[in-house]
Amino acid sequence: MYLSQVLIENFRIFGPGADGQHLDLVLRPGLNVVVGENDSGKTALIDAIRLVLGTRDYEWLRLGADDFHVGANGCARDLRIECRFEGLDDEEASVFLEWLGVGPNGEGGSTARWSLRVWLEAHRKDVAEVTSRFDREISVSVRAGPGDEGARMDVEARELLRATYLKPLRDAEQELAGRRGSRLSQVLLAHPEIRQQDKEGPDTLVSIMRDANTSVKRHPAIEGRVASLNRDYLSQFSLGDEPLYAAIDISAPDLRGILERLELSLADEVMSGDTTRHGLGVNNLLFMATELLLLQSPNAPLPLVLIEEPEAHLHPQLQLRLIEFLKKHAPAGIERPIQVIMTSHSPNLASTVDLEHLIIMKNGRAYPMGPTHTRLSPSDYGFLRRFLDVTKASLFFAQGVLIVEGYAEQILLPVVAELLGRPLARYGVSIITVGHSGLFRYAHVFQRGDDEHIGVRVACVTDLDIPPDAAKDYLRRDKQGNPRRTMSDYSDDEEREVRERKTARPGGEPTRTYVSPHWTLEYDMAAAGWGLRVHAAVQLAAASARRSEGLDEARQRDVIRRAITEYRGWKRDGKTNHEVAALIYRPLYDGTASKAEAAQYLAELLMRMTRGGRNAGARCRSRFPSYLVRAIDYVTRNDTADAGSA
């Protein structure tokens, strides 16, 4: 059986169902990774499941007044959390028979079609409703069954529903230490082979401990000290004819006592008894392994694991190893598959999980990324599975996303946004570089099959890629050996068709495409009035390419002076902005200068405008290419300025 659905109303960030602010989350049988920014509802989801099902460590989670949702109508008086299970096998169905209902996949002809609903309801009382000191401010009930009324579950049935919970920032070393009620003793006692060690026999743990107790007591050193204690001290305290005697025993009278004195730690070598104190991360892996061991026992409880923020103690490589392990043990078809619900705000983890297993949590709403929920095609999923790396996975945690084709845009757009007074970091915008082929595949990530908006604005910034006539002399021929078409070779309708095809390709909100007016970013920047700075940056990149050791400050000043002289000469000769822009762009086209390096130099030249406390925003807004300004306004929610796409 697995947890197939969670419904939450009026619990913390999740609001009432009547207003559509509740959570209705469908889960997969295997791995479910819930990602999102802070305070998006990830912890509330995990705690809601813990409240209904309980956990194997028996940690008590108590409902408080601040757990009730606060909305426009004040603090809610009632909350409800429901967990639904499907896929029960014969043994599970027999245990929960009196609470079973018919599942969504059939009419009950097979146990696989049965479903189990368990829900918690809580009521917060007013002060006037609390009639005595024994009356609780919050009343809680847990019921199960197919109908609305349900019935209380007995203790044994509820025990079988307890989940395994791995909390963040745990003290794993303390959790694995020997102590009363230790987690290690609980895990070991769950295995039948361990429970049999309570019997009499030459090789059982209880017998071994009793033999050890006898040997210790008879050791001359121990016997001598006990005799001295009785003779020299206790005999002096005796009253009448009832002398006091002491005896030393190993304090482990039963199996549980033995196990509670065991501790688990990492050995420095396999089969070595030597141990060294290890860091939190490695100890947490040991703790996770111990908990997962419990789920592989023949009498394992519900194979549901709740993991919160494993990245808290694990560096990226260990995060990858953990995900690989969970992928291996979670899928259906293996002997004892486990279901995992993991929360994280780590792009590293998000990038290693197949998109189908991700759930984006945002503002109390959950958005599964499986094929039935998005507009992504099967080929899109395959592409993203191969090319969704750590950098690109940051889009799952963003308020807005700028998707660009190359590194030049990735370097320059944050600077442009800064000069416009719309810094990307301030507005939670991630900029993702995807290359030409992946641009529109990533554009579909936030588009939902039901047209519901996640709330993340996505702007695709792309080149028109129609060269100007002024660049005709140095353009390479096409694959057939024909001269490449330039702007004058396109009719107005053809140009409009190219632009509209690129604009319409993402397929609608919340994704918009912003297309350059002419050719490429650098060309359009030069033609829009930034020609001098773009020319200086390109010449610096070209000079740097010729000098492998780079350019010192003196050399840079010399290159900039020559670029200024050359640029002013072009203007004196009466060349148009487009002719000058074509001359500026040529070294980038023929590879004499690196686009990425030119962008670095241009970014530095542009940022000089903001130094000294000058406000460049108003001046820059009218000078930058309008498609860049509109894209930045859109993702930073400057709606009064953004006139739309195109």
C-alpha positions as CSV (number, residue, x, y, z in Angstrom):
1,M,0.0,0.0,0.0
2,Y,1.1,3.6,-0.5
3,L,-0.1,7.1,0.4
4,S,-1.9,8.2,-2.8
5,Q,-3.4,11.5,-1.8
6,V,-3.2,14.1,1.0
7,L,-6.0,16.7,1.5
8,I,-5.4,19.5,4.0
9,E,-7.8,22.3,5.0
10,N,-7.2,25.2,7.4
11,F,-3.8,23.9,8.6
12,R,-1.1,26.6,8.7
13,I,-0.5,27.9,5.2
14,F,-3.3,25.8,3.7
15,G,-6.6,27.5,3.7
16,P,-10.3,26.4,3.5
17,G,-11.6,24.1,0.8
18,A,-14.6,26.3,0.1
19,D,-12.3,29.0,-1.2
20,G,-10.0,26.7,-3.1
21,Q,-7.1,27.5,-0.8
22,H,-6.7,24.0,0.5
23,L,-4.1,21.4,-0.5
24,D,-5.2,18.4,-2.7
25,L,-2.0,16.6,-3.5
26,V,-1.8,13.3,-5.5
27,L,1.4,11.3,-4.7
28,R,3.3,8.6,-6.7
29,P,4.0,5.1,-5.2
30,G,7.7,5.6,-5.3
31,L,9.8,8.8,-5.0
32,N,8.2,12.2,-4.4
33,V,10.4,15.2,-4.0
34,V,8.7,18.4,-2.9
35,V,10.8,21.5,-3.8
36,G,10.1,25.2,-3.2
37,E,11.3,28.3,-1.5
38,N,11.1,28.9,2.2
39,D,7.6,29.1,3.8
40,S,6.0,27.6,0.7
41,G,4.3,24.8,2.7
42,K,6.8,22.0,2.5
43,T,7.2,21.5,6.3
44,A,3.4,22.0,6.8
45,L,2.8,19.1,4.4
46,I,5.2,16.7,6.3
47,D,3.8,17.7,9.7
48,A,0.2,17.2,8.5
49,I,1.1,13.6,7.5
50,R,2.9,13.1,10.8
51,L,-0.2,14.3,12.7
52,V,-2.5,11.8,11.0
53,L,-0.3,8.7,10.8
54,G,2.3,9.2,13.6
55,T,5.9,8.2,13.2
56,R,8.1,5.2,14.2
57,D,10.2,7.2,16.6
58,Y,7.0,8.1,18.6
59,E,8.0,11.7,18.6
60,W,4.9,13.6,19.8
61,L,3.7,16.3,17.5
62,R,1.0,18.4,19.3
63,L,-1.5,20.7,17.6
64,G,-1.4,24.3,18.8
65,A,-3.6,27.3,18.3
66,D,-1.1,28.7,15.8
67,D,-1.5,25.6,13.6
68,F,-5.0,26.9,12.5
69,H,-5.0,28.8,9.3
70,V,-5.3,32.6,9.5
71,G,-7.1,34.1,6.5
72,A,-9.2,37.1,5.5
73,N,-11.9,36.0,8.0
74,G,-9.6,35.6,10.9
75,C,-8.3,32.4,12.5
76,A,-10.0,29.2,11.5
77,R,-11.9,27.2,14.2
78,D,-11.7,23.8,12.5
79,L,-9.1,22.0,10.5
80,R,-9.0,18.7,8.6
81,I,-6.2,16.5,7.3
82,E,-7.0,13.4,5.3
83,C,-4.6,10.7,4.0
84,R,-5.8,8.2,1.4
85,F,-4.0,4.9,0.7
86,E,-4.2,2.6,-2.4
87,G,-2.6,-0.5,-3.6
88,L,-3.3,-2.6,-0.5
89,D,-2.3,-6.3,-0.8
90,D,-4.2,-9.2,0.7
91,E,-2.6,-9.0,4.1
92,E,-3.0,-5.3,4.4
93,A,-6.6,-5.4,3.3
94,S,-7.4,-8.0,5.9
95,V,-5.9,-5.9,8.7
96,F,-7.8,-2.7,7.7
97,L,-10.9,-4.5,6.4
98,E,-13.5,-2.7,8.6
99,W,-12.3,0.7,7.4
100,L,-11.8,0.0,3.7
101,G,-13.7,1.6,0.9
102,V,-13.8,1.0,-2.9
103,G,-10.9,2.6,-4.6
104,P,-11.0,4.7,-7.7
105,N,-9.7,2.0,-10.0
106,G,-12.5,-0.6,-9.7
107,E,-15.4,-2.0,-7.8
108,G,-13.6,-3.9,-5.1
109,G,-13.2,-7.2,-7.0
110,S,-9.5,-7.2,-6.1
111,T,-7.7,-6.0,-3.0
112,A,-5.6,-3.7,-5.3
113,R,-8.7,-1.7,-5.9
114,W,-9.5,-1.1,-2.2
115,S,-8.7,2.3,-0.6
116,L,-8.2,3.4,2.9
117,R,-9.1,6.9,4.1
118,V,-7.8,8.1,7.5
119,W,-8.4,11.7,8.6
120,L,-7.8,14.0,11.5
121,E,-10.2,16.7,12.5
122,A,-9.5,19.4,15.1
123,H,-11.6,22.1,16.7
124,R,-10.3,25.1,18.4
125,K,-12.5,26.2,21.2
126,D,-13.3,29.7,22.4
127,V,-12.5,30.6,26.0
128,A,-16.2,30.3,26.9
129,E,-16.3,26.7,25.5
130,V,-13.6,25.6,28.0
131,T,-15.8,24.6,30.9
132,S,-13.2,23.0,33.3
133,R,-9.5,22.6,33.8
134,F,-9.8,19.1,32.3
135,D,-11.4,20.5,29.1
136,R,-8.8,20.9,26.3
137,E,-8.6,24.1,24.2
138,I,-8.2,22.0,21.1
139,S,-10.1,18.8,20.6
140,V,-8.7,16.3,18.1
141,S,-10.1,13.1,16.7
142,V,-8.7,10.6,14.2
143,R,-11.2,8.4,12.2
144,A,-11.1,6.1,9.2
145,G,-13.6,4.6,6.8
146,P,-15.3,5.0,3.4
147,G,-18.1,7.3,4.6
148,D,-18.2,10.8,6.0
149,E,-18.7,9.7,9.6
150,G,-15.9,7.0,9.8
151,A,-15.0,5.1,12.9
152,R,-12.1,5.2,15.3
153,M,-9.2,2.9,14.5
154,D,-7.9,0.6,17.2
155,V,-4.3,1.0,18.5
156,E,-2.9,-2.0,16.6
157,A,-4.2,-0.7,13.2
158,R,-2.8,2.8,13.8
159,E,0.5,1.3,14.8
160,L,0.8,-0.2,11.3
161,L,0.3,3.2,9.7
162,R,3.2,4.9,11.4
163,A,5.7,6.5,9.0
164,T,9.4,6.7,9.2
165,Y,10.4,10.3,9.7
166,L,13.9,11.7,9.2
167,K,13.9,15.3,10.4
168,P,16.3,18.0,9.4
169,L,19.2,19.1,11.6
170,R,18.9,16.0,13.7
171,D,21.6,15.0,16.2
172,A,22.3,11.7,14.5
173,E,25.1,10.8,16.9
174,Q,22.8,11.1,19.9
175,E,20.0,9.2,18.1
176,L,22.3,6.2,17.6
177,A,23.8,6.3,21.1
178,G,23.0,3.7,23.7
179,R,20.2,4.9,26.0
180,R,16.8,4.1,27.3
181,G,14.3,3.9,24.5
182,S,17.1,4.5,21.9
183,R,16.0,4.5,18.2
184,L,18.6,1.8,17.5
185,S,17.0,-0.6,19.9
186,Q,13.5,0.1,18.4
187,V,14.9,-0.7,14.9
188,L,16.6,-3.9,16.0
189,L,13.5,-5.1,17.9
190,A,11.4,-4.9,14.7
191,H,13.4,-7.8,13.2
192,P,12.1,-11.3,14.0
193,E,15.6,-12.7,14.2
194,I,16.4,-10.2,17.0
195,R,13.2,-10.8,18.9
196,Q,14.0,-14.5,19.1
197,Q,17.2,-13.6,21.1
198,D,15.0,-13.3,24.2
199,K,14.7,-17.1,24.5
200,E,16.9,-19.4,26.5
201,G,19.7,-21.1,24.5
202,P,23.4,-21.2,24.2
203,D,23.7,-18.6,21.5
204,T,20.9,-16.1,22.2
205,L,21.8,-12.6,23.3
206,V,20.0,-13.0,26.7
207,S,22.0,-16.2,27.5
208,I,25.3,-14.6,26.4
209,M,24.6,-11.7,28.6
210,R,23.8,-13.9,31.6
211,D,27.0,-15.8,31.1
212,A,28.9,-12.6,30.8
213,N,27.2,-11.4,34.0
214,T,28.4,-14.5,35.9
215,S,31.9,-14.2,34.5
216,V,32.2,-10.6,35.5
217,K,30.8,-11.3,39.0
218,R,33.4,-14.1,39.5
219,H,36.3,-12.1,38.3
220,P,38.9,-11.7,41.2
221,A,39.1,-8.0,40.9
222,I,35.3,-7.6,41.1
223,E,34.9,-10.2,43.9
224,G,37.7,-8.5,45.9
225,R,36.1,-5.1,45.7
226,V,32.6,-6.4,46.6
227,A,34.0,-8.3,49.5
228,S,35.8,-5.2,50.8
229,L,32.6,-3.2,50.4
230,N,30.6,-5.7,52.4
231,R,33.2,-6.3,55.1
232,D,34.6,-2.9,55.7
233,Y,31.6,-0.7,55.1
234,L,28.2,-2.2,54.8
235,S,28.7,-4.5,57.8
236,Q,29.3,-1.3,59.8
237,F,25.9,0.0,58.8
238,S,23.9,-3.1,59.6
239,L,21.3,-3.1,62.3
240,G,20.7,-6.1,64.5
241,D,20.9,-9.6,62.9
242,E,20.1,-8.4,59.3
243,P,23.5,-7.5,57.7
244,L,23.6,-5.5,54.4
245,Y,25.2,-7.2,51.4
246,A,26.0,-5.7,47.9
247,A,26.2,-7.6,44.6
248,I,27.4,-6.3,41.2
249,D,25.5,-7.3,38.1
250,I,25.5,-6.1,34.5
251,S,22.4,-3.9,34.2
252,A,20.8,-5.6,31.2
253,P,18.1,-8.0,32.6
254,D,16.2,-8.5,29.3
255,L,16.6,-8.2,25.6
256,R,15.4,-4.7,25.4
257,G,17.8,-3.7,28.1
258,I,20.6,-5.3,26.1
259,L,19.7,-3.5,22.9
260,E,19.3,-0.2,24.7
261,R,23.0,-0.3,25.6
262,L,24.2,-0.8,22.1
263,E,25.4,2.1,20.1
264,L,26.0,2.4,16.3
265,S,29.0,4.3,14.9
266,L,31.2,4.2,11.8
267,A,34.3,2.0,12.1
268,D,37.5,3.3,10.5
269,E,38.0,0.0,8.8
270,V,35.7,-2.8,7.8
271,M,35.5,-5.4,10.7
272,S,37.6,-3.1,12.9
273,G,36.6,-2.3,16.4
274,D,38.2,1.1,16.3
275,T,36.0,4.1,15.8
276,T,36.6,7.8,15.3
277,R,34.2,10.7,15.9
278,H,32.7,11.7,12.5
279,G,30.9,14.8,11.3
280,L,27.2,15.4,11.3
281,G,26.8,14.6,7.6
282,V,28.3,11.1,7.7
283,N,26.5,10.3,10.9
284,N,23.2,11.3,9.3
285,L,23.9,8.9,6.5
286,L,24.4,6.2,9.0
287,F,21.1,7.2,10.8
288,M,19.2,7.1,7.4
289,A,20.7,3.7,6.6
290,T,19.5,2.4,10.0
291,E,16.0,3.7,9.4
292,L,15.8,2.3,5.9
293,L,17.0,-1.1,7.3
294,L,13.9,-1.2,9.3
295,L,11.7,-1.0,6.2
296,Q,13.4,-4.1,4.7
297,S,12.5,-6.4,7.6
298,P,9.9,-9.2,6.9
299,N,7.5,-7.5,9.4
300,A,8.2,-4.0,8.2
301,P,5.7,-1.3,9.0
302,L,4.2,1.0,6.4
303,P,7.0,1.5,3.9
304,L,6.6,5.3,3.9
305,V,9.6,7.5,4.6
306,L,9.3,11.3,5.2
307,I,12.6,13.1,4.8
308,E,13.0,16.8,5.4
309,E,15.9,18.7,3.8
310,P,18.6,16.1,3.6
311,E,20.9,18.7,2.3
312,A,21.1,20.2,5.8
313,H,24.1,17.9,6.6
314,L,25.1,16.4,3.2
315,H,27.4,17.9,0.7
316,P,26.4,17.6,-3.0
317,Q,28.1,14.3,-3.7
318,L,26.5,12.6,-0.8
319,Q,23.1,14.1,-1.8
320,L,23.6,12.4,-5.2
321,R,24.4,9.1,-3.5
322,L,21.3,9.3,-1.3
323,I,19.0,10.1,-4.3
324,E,20.6,7.2,-6.3
325,F,19.8,4.8,-3.4
326,L,16.2,6.0,-3.1
327,K,15.7,5.7,-6.8
328,K,16.9,2.1,-6.6
329,H,14.6,1.1,-3.7
330,A,11.5,3.2,-4.4
331,P,10.2,2.0,-7.8
332,A,7.4,-0.5,-8.0
333,G,8.3,-4.0,-9.1
334,I,11.1,-4.7,-6.5
335,E,10.4,-7.0,-3.6
336,R,9.9,-4.3,-0.9
337,P,9.5,-0.9,-2.6
338,I,9.4,2.1,-0.3
339,Q,7.5,5.3,-0.8
340,V,9.5,8.5,-0.2
341,I,8.2,12.0,0.4
342,M,11.2,14.3,0.6
343,T,11.3,18.1,0.9
344,S,14.2,20.1,-0.2
345,H,15.3,23.6,-1.4
346,S,18.5,22.3,-2.9
347,P,18.9,22.8,-6.7
348,N,21.5,20.0,-6.5
349,L,18.9,17.5,-5.4
350,A,16.2,18.9,-7.7
351,S,18.5,18.4,-10.7
352,T,19.1,14.8,-10.0
353,V,15.5,13.7,-9.7
354,D,13.5,13.0,-12.9
355,L,11.0,15.8,-13.5
356,E,8.1,13.3,-13.2
357,H,9.0,12.8,-9.5
358,L,9.1,16.6,-8.6
359,I,6.4,18.5,-6.9
360,I,6.8,22.3,-6.8
361,M,5.3,23.9,-3.7
362,K,4.5,27.6,-3.9
363,N,2.4,29.7,-1.7
364,G,0.6,26.8,-0.1
365,R,-0.2,25.2,-3.5
366,A,1.4,22.0,-4.8
367,Y,2.1,21.4,-8.5
368,P,3.1,17.9,-9.5
369,M,5.4,17.8,-12.5
370,G,4.2,14.4,-13.9
371,P,3.0,14.1,-17.5
372,T,-0.7,14.3,-16.6
373,H,-0.2,17.7,-15.0
374,T,1.9,19.7,-17.4
375,R,2.1,20.6,-21.1
376,L,5.4,18.9,-21.5
377,S,5.6,16.3,-24.3
378,P,7.3,12.9,-23.8
379,S,10.3,14.2,-25.7
380,D,10.5,17.2,-23.5
381,Y,10.7,15.0,-20.4
382,G,13.5,13.0,-22.1
383,F,15.4,16.2,-23.0
384,L,15.1,17.7,-19.5
385,R,16.1,14.4,-17.9
386,R,19.4,14.7,-19.7
387,F,20.0,18.4,-19.6
388,L,18.5,19.7,-16.3
389,D,21.6,20.5,-14.3
390,V,22.1,22.2,-11.0
391,T,22.2,25.7,-12.5
392,K,19.0,25.2,-14.4
393,A,17.2,23.6,-11.5
394,S,17.3,26.9,-9.7
395,L,14.2,27.8,-11.7
396,F,12.1,25.6,-9.3
397,F,12.8,28.0,-6.5
398,A,12.4,31.3,-8.4
399,Q,9.7,34.0,-8.4
400,G,10.5,34.6,-12.1
401,V,12.7,33.0,-14.7
402,L,14.6,34.5,-17.6
403,I,15.4,31.8,-20.2
404,V,18.2,32.8,-22.6
405,E,20.1,31.1,-25.3
406,G,23.7,32.0,-24.6
407,Y,26.3,33.1,-22.0
408,A,26.3,36.6,-23.3
409,E,22.7,37.1,-22.3
410,Q,23.3,35.4,-19.0
411,I,26.1,37.8,-18.2
412,L,24.5,41.0,-19.6
413,L,20.9,40.8,-18.5
414,P,21.5,41.0,-14.8
415,V,23.5,44.2,-15.5
416,V,20.8,45.6,-17.7
417,A,18.2,44.8,-14.9
418,E,20.5,46.6,-12.4
419,L,20.7,49.7,-14.6
420,L,16.9,49.6,-15.0
421,G,16.4,49.6,-11.2
422,R,15.0,46.1,-11.3
423,P,17.8,43.9,-9.9
424,L,17.0,40.2,-10.5
425,A,18.1,39.0,-7.1
426,R,15.8,41.5,-5.4
427,Y,12.8,40.1,-7.3
428,G,13.8,36.5,-7.0
429,V,14.5,36.0,-10.7
430,S,16.7,33.2,-11.9
431,I,18.4,33.5,-15.3
432,I,18.8,30.1,-17.1
433,T,21.0,29.5,-20.1
434,V,19.7,26.7,-22.3
435,G,21.1,27.1,-25.8
436,H,19.1,27.3,-29.0
437,S,17.6,23.8,-29.0
438,G,16.5,23.8,-25.4
439,L,14.9,27.3,-25.2
440,F,11.3,26.3,-25.7
441,R,11.5,23.0,-24.0
442,Y,12.3,24.8,-20.7
443,A,9.7,27.3,-21.5
444,H,6.9,24.7,-21.0
445,V,8.1,23.7,-17.5
446,F,5.6,25.9,-15.7
447,Q,2.7,25.5,-18.0
448,R,-0.1,23.3,-16.5
449,G,-2.4,20.9,-18.3
450,D,-5.3,22.5,-16.5
451,D,-4.2,26.0,-17.4
452,E,-3.6,26.8,-13.7
453,H,-0.8,29.3,-13.2
454,I,2.0,28.3,-10.7
455,G,2.7,32.0,-10.2
456,V,6.2,32.0,-11.7
457,R,6.6,34.3,-14.7
458,V,8.8,33.0,-17.5
459,A,10.4,35.2,-20.2
460,C,12.2,33.6,-23.1
461,V,14.7,36.0,-24.6
462,T,15.7,35.0,-28.1
463,D,17.3,36.4,-31.3
464,L,15.4,37.2,-34.4
465,D,18.4,35.8,-36.4
466,I,17.8,37.8,-39.5
467,P,21.1,39.5,-40.5
468,P,21.1,43.1,-41.6
469,D,22.0,44.1,-45.2
470,A,25.1,45.8,-43.8
471,A,26.6,42.4,-42.8
472,K,26.1,40.7,-46.2
473,D,29.8,41.1,-47.1
474,Y,31.0,38.8,-44.3
475,L,28.1,36.3,-43.8
476,R,28.9,32.7,-44.3
477,R,26.9,30.8,-46.9
478,D,24.2,28.3,-46.0
479,K,24.5,24.5,-46.1
480,Q,23.6,24.5,-49.8
481,G,26.3,27.0,-50.6
482,N,23.8,29.9,-51.2
483,P,24.3,33.4,-49.9
484,R,22.5,33.8,-46.6
485,R,19.3,35.9,-46.8
486,T,19.4,39.3,-45.1
487,M,16.7,41.7,-44.0
488,S,15.9,43.1,-47.5
489,D,15.4,39.6,-48.8
490,Y,12.4,39.1,-46.5
491,S,9.0,40.6,-47.2
492,D,7.1,42.3,-44.4
493,D,4.9,39.2,-44.1
494,E,7.9,36.8,-44.0
495,E,9.5,38.8,-41.3
496,R,6.3,39.0,-39.3
497,E,5.9,35.2,-39.7
498,V,9.3,34.5,-38.3
499,R,8.7,36.8,-35.3
500,E,5.2,35.4,-34.7
501,R,6.4,31.8,-34.9
502,K,9.0,32.5,-32.2
503,T,6.6,34.5,-30.1
504,A,3.8,31.8,-30.2
505,R,6.0,28.8,-29.7
506,P,5.9,28.6,-25.9
507,G,2.2,28.2,-26.0
508,G,0.8,30.8,-23.6
509,E,0.9,32.1,-20.1
510,P,2.8,32.3,-17.8
511,T,5.5,32.1,-20.5
512,R,6.1,35.0,-22.9
513,T,8.7,35.3,-25.6
514,Y,10.6,38.5,-26.3
515,V,12.3,38.6,-29.7
516,S,15.2,40.9,-30.7
517,P,14.2,43.5,-33.3
518,H,17.0,42.7,-35.7
519,W,19.7,40.1,-35.4
520,T,21.4,39.2,-32.1
521,L,21.8,40.8,-28.6
522,E,25.2,42.4,-29.3
523,Y,24.2,43.7,-32.7
524,D,20.9,45.2,-31.4
525,M,22.7,46.7,-28.4
526,A,25.1,48.5,-30.7
527,A,22.3,49.6,-33.1
528,A,20.2,50.9,-30.1
529,G,22.8,53.5,-29.1
530,W,25.4,51.5,-27.1
531,G,27.7,51.2,-30.1
532,L,30.7,52.8,-28.5
533,R,30.7,50.6,-25.4
534,V,29.9,47.4,-27.4
535,H,32.7,48.2,-29.8
536,A,35.2,48.7,-26.9
537,A,34.1,45.5,-25.3
538,V,34.5,43.5,-28.5
539,Q,37.9,44.9,-29.2
540,L,39.0,44.1,-25.6
541,A,37.8,40.5,-26.1
542,A,39.7,40.3,-29.5
543,A,42.9,41.7,-27.9
544,S,42.6,39.3,-25.0
545,A,42.2,36.4,-27.4
546,R,45.5,37.4,-29.1
547,R,47.3,37.6,-25.7
548,S,46.9,34.4,-23.8
549,E,48.1,36.0,-20.6
550,G,45.3,38.6,-20.6
551,L,45.2,42.3,-20.6
552,D,46.6,44.6,-17.9
553,E,45.0,47.9,-17.1
554,A,47.4,49.9,-19.3
555,R,46.7,47.6,-22.3
556,Q,43.0,47.8,-21.7
557,R,43.1,51.6,-21.7
558,D,45.1,51.6,-25.0
559,V,42.5,49.2,-26.6
560,I,39.6,51.4,-25.5
561,R,41.2,54.6,-26.8
562,R,41.7,53.0,-30.3
563,A,38.1,51.7,-30.2
564,I,36.8,55.2,-29.4
565,T,38.9,56.7,-32.3
566,E,37.7,54.1,-34.7
567,Y,34.0,54.4,-33.7
568,R,34.1,58.2,-34.0
569,G,35.7,57.9,-37.5
570,W,32.8,55.7,-38.6
571,K,30.3,58.3,-37.4
572,R,32.2,61.1,-39.1
573,D,32.1,59.1,-42.3
574,G,28.3,59.2,-42.1
575,K,27.7,55.5,-41.5
576,T,24.3,54.6,-40.2
577,N,23.7,52.9,-36.8
578,H,23.1,49.6,-38.5
579,E,26.3,49.9,-40.6
580,V,28.3,50.7,-37.5
581,A,26.6,47.9,-35.6
582,A,27.5,45.4,-38.4
583,L,31.2,46.5,-38.2
584,I,31.2,46.1,-34.5
585,Y,29.6,42.7,-34.5
586,R,32.0,41.2,-37.2
587,P,34.7,39.9,-34.8
588,L,32.0,38.1,-32.8
589,Y,30.6,36.5,-36.0
590,D,33.9,35.3,-37.4
591,G,35.2,34.1,-34.0
592,T,38.0,36.6,-33.6
593,A,36.5,37.6,-30.3
594,S,34.6,35.5,-27.7
595,K,31.0,36.4,-27.1
596,A,31.2,35.5,-23.5
597,E,34.4,37.5,-22.9
598,A,33.0,40.5,-24.8
599,A,29.9,40.3,-22.6
600,Q,32.1,40.4,-19.5
601,Y,33.9,43.5,-20.7
602,L,30.6,45.1,-21.7
603,A,29.1,44.4,-18.3
604,E,32.0,46.1,-16.6
605,L,31.7,49.2,-18.9
606,L,28.0,49.4,-18.3
607,M,28.3,49.1,-14.5
608,R,30.6,52.1,-14.4
609,M,27.5,54.2,-15.1
610,T,26.1,53.3,-11.6
611,R,29.2,54.3,-9.7
612,G,29.4,57.5,-7.9
613,G,25.7,57.4,-6.9
614,R,24.3,58.3,-10.3
615,N,20.8,57.0,-11.1
616,A,21.0,55.5,-14.6
617,G,17.5,53.9,-14.5
618,A,15.5,56.5,-16.4
619,R,18.2,57.2,-19.0
620,C,18.8,53.5,-19.7
621,R,15.2,52.6,-20.0
622,S,14.9,54.5,-23.3
623,R,18.2,53.4,-24.6
624,F,18.3,49.7,-24.1
625,P,16.6,47.5,-26.8
626,S,12.9,47.5,-25.8
627,Y,12.6,43.7,-25.9
628,L,15.1,43.4,-23.1
629,V,13.4,46.1,-21.0
630,R,10.0,44.4,-21.5
631,A,11.3,41.0,-20.6
632,I,12.9,42.3,-17.4
633,D,9.8,44.3,-16.5
634,Y,7.6,41.2,-16.9
635,V,9.6,38.8,-14.7
636,T,10.1,41.4,-12.1
637,R,6.4,42.2,-12.1
638,N,6.7,45.8,-13.3
639,D,3.3,45.5,-14.9
640,T,2.8,49.2,-15.4
641,A,5.8,49.3,-17.7
642,D,5.5,46.0,-19.6
643,A,3.3,46.3,-22.7
644,G,3.4,42.6,-23.5
645,S,5.5,40.3,-25.7
646,A,6.8,40.6,-29.2
